Amino acid sequence: MAPTITLPLATGELAALTLNPAGPWRKPTALIRSRKVYAAAHVTPKVLGNNTPGAAADIDWDATLAFRRELWSWGVGIADAMDTAQRGMGLDWSATQELIKRSAAEAALIATPERTVRDLLACGAGTDQLDPAAVEPGQAGLDAVLAAYREQIAAVEASGAKVIIMASRALAKVAQGPEGYLAIYGTLLTEVKEPVVLHWLGTMFDPSLAGYWGSADTGAATATFRQLIATHTAKVDGVKVSLLDAGHEVALRAGLPAGVRLYTGDDFNYPELIDGDGTHHSDALLGIFAAIAPAASTALQEYDAGRPAQARAILDSTRDLGLHIFEAPTYYYKTGIAFLAWLNGFQPGFQMVGGLHSGRDVDHLVKLFRLANTAGLLLDPDVAAGRMSGFLNTAGIASEILEGATA
């Protein structure tokens, strides 16, 4: 019997909702080949750890790695140590290094010649061991940024994972125009051992990255970005663009050199971007894929089977959930990712490092629950209903389980 739970309405009244079964999702029996995709994964803190704002991250490694194994079982790669894992928002560099090592060790256990560690795992390399406020513009600042990037790239390369060169708050402060970006990235691309992913993160995800690539004008910034890629094409596996601008992404991907992938980072418009325009399509490196992995995997399998209309329909069915999780202020989307993981039983408590579980209010999380139910992404409705009812009661809302459900 499907569980029924009472949920608050905008009026404050409670209304009953009978939960849907999980969608008709299926795990792949062969490699997914039609698109190259990575789901950006979050981290789970210890429930008794000190993960208050400003504290060093105290990670529940068992739960964190178990979630990565779950994502891999759906046939997608994992983008780790990225903004979804709270880089710059609670996950310090010390914990990040441990995360990279542990995730890579897990990836090595399931890697094959057809699905290498680099296919399974890509990790972010940035400069967050630096305090941007302490880095001054000029050559000394650029040297400090370069050294920080080198340290983190070395850690990712040593793990065997693919390197994602993340956007840098410190570089945004000290670059002083396109030349600073071209100098730093050009040096790094000359030095890296294997092709990397370049990450362009918009200000909706991190306001401190305003003017990245040397200009607040997107067209001028794109010209610098294209110049970098054209000069170092052999060292660029792909670009991840997170500007939430589908038109910009379509134009950019059409002009990329042969062999350079466009990994969409657009958590609003991913269905049409992954589907493509008949000539080009985007691959994906998405935070929303950690929330919708069962649906995303099933859609990708439909593409592999030559059924693009069915694939697109599945992706479209998740769009409203993605729009909600990533609504402004977008940088708090991580809270929704963790909340859905908790509802689905992938972590013991609804907690996040840095206390970021307070990043969204109760109304937002109730709507998330409703949308996940509509999308068939509450994988065990009984568990999800029990956890949601307990959450609401803790928040002071007298939610009830009317039928079924377990905590």
N, C-alpha and C positions, 0 to 999 in steps of 0.2 A: 504494500500500500504506500502510495506517495506521501511524503510528509507534508503537513500543512503548518505554517508558522504565521503568527501575527506580526506585522511590520508597521511602523509609524508612517502616516501620510503627512503631507505638508501642513495640514490643519492640526496635527498633533494627535489625531485619532488613530486607532489601530485598525488595520484591515487584514483579513486572512489571505494568504498566498499559498496555493498548493504548488509544490515544486515539480518541475519537469524532470524527466530522466536525463541522464547525460546523453549527448548527441551520439550519432552513429559513427563514432571515431574508430579508426583502426590503425594499429601500428604497422609500419612497413615491414615487408619480408625481403626487400632488396634495397640497394642504395637509391636514394633520391637523386635524380640526375638532371631534371629539367631546370632547376634553380639551385643556386648555391646560397644557403641560408645559415645564419647564426642567430640564436636567441640570446639576448643579453640577460644574464642571470643576477639575482640579488643574493645577499648573504643573510644567514640566520644567526642571531646572537644567542648566547647562553641565557636561559630564562632567569638564572640567579646571578648572572654577571653584572658588572657595573657598565651599563651601556647608556648612561645619562649623557646629555649634551656636553661635549668637551672631553669626555673620557676616551681613553684608547679603546678601540674596538675589541670586544671579548667574544669570539666567534664559537658557535656550536658547530664544530667541524663535521660531526656525523650527519646532522641535518642538512648542512650546506652542501656537502658532497653527495648525499642521497638525492637531493633535488637535481643536481647535475646529471646523475645517472638516469633519473626519470626523463629529463629532456633528451638525453642521447637516445633513449629507448624509442623516441618518436622520430628518430632519423635526422634530427637537426644538429648542427654544430652549436657550440656555446661561445659567446663572446663574454669573457670574464674580466674582472678587475676594471670594469668600465663605470660610467656614471650610474648605471642601474645598480651596481654593487656599492654605490654611495661614495665613489671617489670624490674627495673634496666636500663631502657632506656626512662625515662620520667614520669612513674607512681610512685609517691612517696608512702610511707607507709600510710600516713594519708588518701590519696585518695583511696588507696587499701582497707583499713578497711571499708570505706563507700561503696565501690563497693561490697564487700562481703556481707555486711548487706542488701543492696538494692536488689542485685540479689537473695539472699536467701529469702527475703520477697516476691519477685515475684514468685519464685519457689514454695513457700508454698501455693500460691493461686491456683495452678493447680495440686498440688501433690495429689496422691491417694494411697490407700494401695498397688496397683500394681506398681505404679511409684512414689516412694517416693522422698523427697527432695534430698536425697543422689544419687538417680538415675538421677535426673534432673540436679544436680549441684555438681561439684567437684571444690574446690578452692585451689590455691597454698599457701603454708605456707613456707616462706623462712627466710632469715636473712637480708633483704635489708634495715632495719632500722639502720644497722651498716655500717660504712664506712670501707671497707676492708683495706684501707691504714692505718687506725688508730688501727687495731687489730694486736697484735704481737703474733708470734708463742709461744707456751708454754701453761701451764695450764690456765693462766688467759685468753688467747685468746680462748681456748676451752670452758671455762666457759661462756664467753661473747656470743659465738655462740649458746651454749645450751640455754641460757636465751632468746636470740632473737627468736630461733625456738619455744620455749615454748610459748612466747607471741603470735606469729602468729598462732600456732596450736590452742591455746585457742580461738582466735577470730573466726577461721573457725568452730571449734566444737560448739561454742555458736550459730552460725548461723544455724546449722543443716545440713550444706553441708558436703560432703565427703572431707577428707583432702588429699591433694597431697603434700608430702614433697619434695619441690623443691631443686635442687642443689644450693649450697651456695658458692658464691665467697669468703666470709670470711673463710669458712671451708677449701676451697681449699688452702688458704694461710697458715693456722695455723695447719693443721692436722698432717703434718710430718709423713706420712706413713699410711698404712692400719689401724693400731691400733686406730688412731684418728677418722677415719670414723666409725669404728665398735663401738667405745665408744659412740660417739654422737648419731648415728642412733639407736644403741642398747638401749640406755636410752630412747630415744623418743618412740620407738616402745613398750617398756615396759609400758610407761605412757599413750599412746593414748587410747581413750575410745572405738573406733571401728576401724576395719581394714582400712588401708590407701593405697594410691598409692605412690610408690617410683619413683622418676623422675631422669633419667640419661640423662643429656643434653650434647651433644658433643661440641667440640670447634668450629665447624662451626657455631653454634648458639651463643656461648659465649666463645671467646678465653681465658678469664680469668679462665676457668674451666679446664685448662690443668692439667693432672695428677690426675683427680678425681678418687676416691676410692683408692688412694695411689700409683698409678703407671701410667706412660705414656704408658706402654705396655697394650694393650687392653685385652690380655689373663689374665694377672695378675690382672688387675682391675676387670675383670669378675669373677675371683675366689673369690675375696673379696666380691663382690656383691652377689654371690651365697651363700657364707657363712652366710652373714647377713640374707638373705631370709630363709635359712634352719633353722637358730636359732630362727627366729621369725615368722614362717609361719602363725600362727593364726592371726597375726596383719597385714598381707600384703594382701590387696585385689588384688593388681596387680602391675605390673611394667610398666612404660612408658619409652621406650628406643628411644632416638632421636640421633642416631649415623649415620643415612643414610647408613647403612651397612646391606643389607638384609640377607647375609649369617650369620653374627653374630646373628641377631635376630632369625633366624630359629633355630640355634643351641641352643640359650639361652632358647627359649620357649619350646623346646622339653624336656629340663631337669628341668623345673619349677615344684615345688611340686603341687600335685593335689589341685585344687581350687584357685591357683594363676594365674591371667590372665596376658597375655602379651598385653598391650595396645600399638600398634605400634605408634611411633612418627616419622615414616619415610615418609616424604612428597614427596619422590621420588618413592619409591617402594611399596606404600600402596596397589595398586590393587592386586598384587600377594600375599602379606602378609595377607591381609584380606581374600582373596580367600582360601588360605591355600594349604597344600600339600597332602591332603587326610587323614592325621592323626591329624594334628594340624592346627589351623588358629590363626591369631592375631585378637584381638579386636582393638579398635582404640581410640586414644586421639590426634587429629590432628588439626593444624592450617589450613591446606588446606580445612578441612571440613566446616569451616566457609565461605569459598569462593564457595564451590561446594555443599552446603547442599541439594538443590533440587535434584541434580543428585545422591549424596550419599544416600539420603533417598530412592529414587526410586530403586537404586541397592540393598539396604538392604531389601526392600520389595520383590524383586525378590529372594533373598536368602531365605526369609521366605516362599515363595511360592514354593520352591523346583526347582527353575530355575537358577542354579549357572552360566551357560554359559551366560545367558542374564545379570545377575548381574555383572559378570566380564567384559563383553563388555562395560557396562556403565561406570564402574570405569576406564577402559582403555581409554575411550574417554576423560577423564579429565586429563590424565597423563601429556600431553605436557604443559597444563596450570600450573599444579603443579610444573613441572620441571623449568618452567620459573619464577614463583613467588618466588621460593626458590633457584634460582641460586646464585652463590657467588657474593658479600658477603652475605651469607645466612641470617645473623641476620637482614638484611633490608627487609626480606619477609613481615614484618608487613605493610610496605608501600603499597605493592600490595594488601593485604587483605583489607585495608581501601579504596584504590582507587576503587576496584571492588564494595565494599559496597556503595560507593558514586555514582558510575555509575548506580547502581541498585536502587537508591533512598532511601537508608536506613540511610543516614545522609545528613544534609543540605549543607555542604561544604566539599571539599577535604582538611581537616586539621587533624593533629594528635598532641597529647600532645608532648612536647619537640621539636616541630618543625620537627618531623621525616617524615613528608610528603615530605621533600627534600631528603629522603634516596635513591630514584631511579630517573634516568634521564628520559627525555621525550621519548627517543627512547624505553626504557624498557617499559614504560607505554603504548605506542602505540602498541607494540607487545602484551602486556597483553590484550589490547582491542581486537585485532584480534583473539587471541587464545580463549578468553572468547566467542567471537561471534561464532567461529567454534564449540565450545563445547555446544552451546545453553544455555549459562549461563549469557547472557544479558537478564534479565527477562522482561524488557519493552524496546524493541529496540528503540522506539521513544525517550524515556527519555534518554537512554544511548547515543544515537547519539547526541542529543542536548547538553548534558553535555560534551561529548568528544570534540565537536566542540568548545564550549566555552573555555574549558581548553586549547586547542591548540592555539586558538586566543590569549588568555592571555599569552601564551608562545612565541608568535611572529610568529606563523605559520598560514597562511591565509586559514584555513579549512573552508569548506562550507557544508551546508546541501543542497543536490540537490533535494531530495524529502522527504516529511514527516518530522517527528521529532519535539519534543518540548523540551524546556530547563527544 
